[in-house]
């Protein structure tokens, strides 16, 4: 691992998806047409959201992805370029579209339901990660999720772990994963439903969250970081178990991308040398700010905003 960037370097494997977000009082039933009370088109995709969050939180970010040769792909490149994200390992596919996502946002609570099509990023492979081996090996953090093929995520984790680079797996959406994955993860960051799907332990309170986190550690994860929504986050390893409360930044407007905000903030803080507990506190502030704003990538706060919120709420630790 190199010492190229004093800000810390985060390499993100993931997809971009154009988010088509509809605000409505409920989801339509099969065969029903329902009028929405608002629509927005914006940038999304877990990998993209996390990369933007990490960049705004001060990290030197490098993206590994695939885009279509279309208008949505142009939006992605413009977004990433504007955030200073390194695009050398973002390929363009002339035969497949850029990813897209349908997002239902409940107008009363701000909670959402999402359907994602990864598009060109479904072709991400171990070869793409092999081509980026040098940049992965020089990073402080390698982070991935599961919207692109598992084989690509596994290849990236292998390269990073073999190079002494700390790894973060955000296992979202939840999927059946080979046993080999877990020992490659220094940090695994599922939410409550994902932790339940992976471990078979329903997460409904702090006690059950600890049981699920322990099950992940038993599988080989170095540290399980369970995001618990309004209840905050649990940072759990073989040595310690710490519950960190959520950071209240104001009324919830839209929870789309909140988990990605947490992961991007967490990766950026780790990359610049913060301990896991302090990194998780910082990430809670990043996520707390993101839900007070509409959209996914566009809702990600800056390092200065998150730092001010922690100071104001006394949650800096």
Secondary structure, 3 states (H helix, E strand, C coil): CCCCCCCCEEEEECCCEEEEEEEECCCCCCCCCCCCCCEEEEEECHHHHHHHHHHHCCCEEEEEEEEECCHHHHHHHHHHHHCCCEEEEEEEECCCCEEEEEEEEECCCCCEEEEEEEEHHHHCCHHHHHHCHHHHHCCCEEEECCCCCHHHHHHHHHHHHHCCCEEEECCCCCCCCCCHHHHCCCEECCEHHHHHHHHCCCCCCHHHHHHHHHHHHHCCCCEEEEECHHHCEEEEECCCEEEECCCCCCCCCCCCCHHHHHHHHHHHHHHCCCCHHHHHHHHHHHHHHHCCCCCCHHHCCCHHHHHHHHHHHCCCC
